[in-house]
Structures are given as structure tokens and as C-alpha cells.
């Protein structure tokens, strides 16, 4: 019995798409694709901001909904702002006190902590922490309305979703962020004052007097002027990803995750740009 020889291997006649996944694009192509996607997202967010602003000045002015959003976004965030700012103040006080003690300048701890909180820590950290909370909440709430076709129902009734959903959240975020930033500034400095008095025996009266005397009005303005911009970023990013949500509950989870990531990055980028602008305005600071 003779075995029939096997035929030689022939190239597959299947199209390249059937042979397996295509090779990944090169690094330059992926970078270009991500850059184009990022610019497209920024363009859509800017367009949404302009359209919602135009719609917000038309009657009715949604005052009741704005007050409701101020309560939801601002009052409900005071606890997390209080806890984080107090402990951040304690940590910064301990770090600065130990560092300055090596150079014999521990009495300058109050000045350094006050300037750090006034210019940078209070507004930026508050925006990042609170932005993750309220931005994800906006994305989840608006995204749930999108996947259940409630936004389409609003359009069918002749109303503008940007005026009903985006505008109240945008105004409320711009209102509450300066208040939360000032709240965090005060509590963070008080936490630092208490821990330095207990651990390093720096009198609270001296710590308070040196901190207050070293901070000028320009320092407060340099920090607090950032907070309305941060509030606008949080609201616009959260509502943007919420209104683009598709795919049911899985899409809602994806939108909230993207909102937290994009909000944090956008706040840090805006913080650098605003700080550079403030230095140009007040070169002596």
C-alpha cells in the first residue's frame, strides 16, 4: 500500500482581512490619530459651550434648576473638600517644617504654607478632587438620560437640551468652585496651624500672623481667579461625555471614566496656562 504524497502548501486565497488582525499602525500614525481625536473633542466641547451660552440667555432663565445644581454640586461637596484640605494642610506643614528646620528657618513655615495654599494648592487640588466627583456625576446622570432616550424626548417636545441640561450645570459649577476654593484655603491653613502647634511647638498666634502678613491680595486673586475656569471645564467635559454616551450601562461607565481622566488633565493644563498668565499680569509675584 503506497501513501499518496501530500500536495505542496499553496498560498491561501483568503483576503488579507481573513488572515488575522492587521498589524498595529506605526507610532507616528497612532500619535496623529490621538491628536486629531483630542482636537475634535476640544472643538465639540467649545461648540457646546458657545451654543449653551447663547441658549442660556433666552427665556426662561432656568433659575430654579441652577439653584438646585448649586446645592447638588456645591453643598454636597463640602465634606470631601473639608477632609482633604485639612489633611493636605497638615501634610504640607509637616513637610515644610522638617525641611526648613534643617536650615534654621522653621519660623517661616506659616508663610510658605499660606502662599502655597493661596496660590496653588487650594484652587487646583480642590478642582481635581471635586471635579472627579461632580464631573463623573454629571456624566453618569446625563449619560443615563442619553441611553434611555430622554434627551431625544426633550428635543421632541421642542426644548433645547443644552439649555435644560448643560447651562444650569455650567453656571452652578462656575458659582460653587470659588466658594469651595476659599473654603479649602481656610481649612487647609487651619489644619497646618494646629499640627505645627502640637508637633513643632510653633505658637498658633505666630503661625497665623506670619501667614496672613505674607499673603497679599494678588496672591488670593491669583488662586481664586482659576476656580471659575476649572468649574467651567468640569461641567463642559462631564456634560459632553454624558451626551455622547451610547451602549447602555457599559457606555455610562465608560463615559464617567473618561470624564474623570480628561477633567483632571484639562485642569492641570489650564492651571499652567492661567499661572503663566497671572505672572505676566503681576510680574512681581
N, C-alpha and C positions, 0 to 999 in steps of 0.2 A: 504493500500500500504506500503510495507516494503522496507526500503532502504538497498541496498547491502553494506555490510561493506567494507571499503576501505582496499586494501591489505597493509600489513606492508611494511615499507620502506626497500628496498633492496639496497645493495651497488651498486654503479654504476659500470658497466662493461667497462667504457671507460678507456683507458690507462691514466696513471698519467699526460702525456703531454696534454691531452684534458681537464683536470680538472681545469687548470689555470696555471699562470706562476709559475715556480719553485721558491722556496724560495731563497733569495739572499745568495751568498756564505758568509761564515764567514769572519771576518775582516782579519785574517791571510791569507786566500786564496786570497782575493782581493789585499792585500798588495803584496803578492808574485807575483800575476799576473801583477800588475803595475810595479814591479821591473824588471820582466823579459821583459816586453814590453819596458821599458826605456833602458835596456841594449841592447836589439835588435836594437832599434833606434840608439843608440850611435855606435853600431857596423856597421850599414849600413852607417851612416854618415862618420865614419872613413874609411870604404872601398871606399866610393865615393871620399873622399879627396885623398887617395892614387892613385886611378885609374885616377882621373882628373889631378893629378900632373904628373904621367907618360905620360899621353896623351898630356899634355901641352908642353913638351919638344920635341915633334915631329913636323916637319914642316907640314904646315905653322904655325907660332907662334901667329897668331891672334892679331897682334899689333894694327890694326885699331879698332877692336872690344874692346880691352882693353881700348884704349883712349876714345872711346865712352862711355864705362861704367864708367870711371873715371869722365867724365863730368856729366853723369846722376846721379851717386851716390854721388859725392863729391860737385860739383858746385851747384847743385840743393838743397843741404842740408845746405848751408852756412847761409841762412836766419834763419832757425829754430835753428841752433846752436848759432847764434849771439843773438837772442832774449832770449833764455833760459839761456845761460851763463851769460849775463848781469844781468838779474833779479835774478838768483841764487846768483851771487856775491853780489848784493845789500842786499838780504835777509840774507845771511851769515854774512855780515858786520854789519848789524843792530843787529842780534842776539849776535854776539861776543862782539860788543861794549857795549851793555846793560849788558851782563854777566860780562865782565871784569871791567866795571865801578863800580860794587859793591865791588870789591876788590882793587880799585885804580890802575888798570893796563890797562886803556883804550888805552895807547900808544902802547900796544902790539897787537892791532887789525890787523895791517898790516902784522905782522909776522905770526899770526895764519891763516889769510885768504890766504896768499901766500903759506904757507906749505900745507894747506888743498886742495887748487886748484892744486898745483903741484903734490902732491902725489895721490890724490884720486878723488876729485870732477870733475875736468876737464876730465880725461880719462873715468871714469866709467859712469858718468851721460851723457856724450856725446854719449857713446856707447849705453846706454839704450834707449835714446831718438832717436838718429839717427838709431839705429838698428831696432826699431819698424817701422820706416818709410821705410827704404830701404829693410829690410827683408820681410816685407809684400808686397812691390812692386815686389821683386824677386819671391816670392811665387805666387802672382797673375799672373805675366807675364808668368812664366814657367808653372804654372798650367793651364792657358788658352791654351798654346800650347799642353799640355798633353791631355786635354779633347777634343781638336779639331784634335787630331792625327797628329799634326805637328812634334812631336818628333819621331813618327814612320816613318814619311816621311823622316826625316833626316837619320835615320838608313837605310831605303830602298835605299837611294842614296849613301850609302857606307860611310857616315861621322859618326863621334863619337859625340853623344850628349853631353857627358861630356866635350869634347874639345871645342865644339861650344858654349855651354850654361853655363857650370859651371866654367870652367877655366878662362874666361875673367872676370866674376863677382867676383871670388875669388881673383884674382890678383888686381883688381880695389879696392876692399874693403880693402885689406891689405895696399894699397898705400894711400888711402884717409883718413883712420882713424887717423894715426899720425898727418896729417896736420890739420884735424878738431879738434883733441885734443889740439894741440898747439894754434890754433885759439881760442878755448873756454877758454883756460887758460889765454890768454892775455885779452880778452874781459871781463871775469869774474872779474879779478883783477882791471881792469879799472872801471867797474861798482861799485865795492866796494870802490874804491878810491874816486869816485865822491860823493857817498852817505854819506860817513864819513866826507868829507869836508863840505858838505852842512848841514847835520843834527847834527853832533857832533863837528864840527869846528876843525877837525884834519887836518892840512895842507897837501895838496896833495904831496908836495915835501917830507915831513917827512914820510908819508904813503908809498910812492914809495921807498924811500931809505931804510926804515926799512924792507919792504917786500923783496926787491931784496937782501939785505945783509944777510937775514936769510935763503935764499934758496940756497942750494949747487947743484952742478952738479948731485950728486947722487939722489937728490930729483926729478929733472927733469927726469932723466933716469928711476927712479922707477915708475913714472907715465906713461911716453911715451912708455916704453917697453911693456906695456899691450895692447896698441891700435892695433898693428898688429894681436895679438891673438884674440882680440874682433872682428876685421874685418873678420878674417877667420871664426869665429863662426857664424857671421851674414850671410855671403854668403853661407856657407855649410848648415846651418839649413833652410834658405829660399829656396835654390835650391832643397834640399832633399824633403821637404814637397810639393814643386811645382811639382816635377817629379812624386810623388806618388799620385797626385790628381786624383780622379775619381768621377764620378757622376755629371758632368755638372757644371753649375754656382754655385749650392749649395756646391759642392765639393771644388770649388775655394774659396768660402767664409770660409769654414771650414779650409782649408789649411792656409789661411792668419791669421786666429785667432790663430791657433796652433803655427804658426811661431812666432808671437809676444810674446806669453806666454813662449814658450821654449827658445827663444832667450834671453829674459830678465833674466830668471832663470839661463841659462847657463853662461851668462856674469857675474852674481853675484857670481856663484860658481867659475868660472875661476879667478875672481878678488881676492877672498880669497886665492886661491892656488898660484897665482902669487905674492901676497903681502907677504905671508909666505915665498916663495922662495927668494924674494928680501931682506927680513930681514935676512935670512941665509947668503946671499951674502954680504950684508952690515950690519953687526950686530950693528954698531954704530948709525944707522939711527933710 
